[in-house]
């Protein structure tokens, strides 16, 4: 799983904005595809370098995996 950033354009105002999605890669008969699992919104209050940690933590929660390493909290 990973977080994918896409650029969108508002139809009314014409302004460009970002949208974030939690995505998984999967193989199909037609080749590799990406499936959106969760829309995360237009803003993520997290440094881009931490997106991988967020995606991994969400995946751990989904599969019921508990972590033995403390996850740092940022304020």
Secondary structure, 3 states (H helix, E strand, C coil): CEEEEEEEECCCCCCEEEEEEEEEEEEECCEEEEEEEEEEECCCCCCHHHHHHHHHHHHHHHHCCCCCCCCCCCC
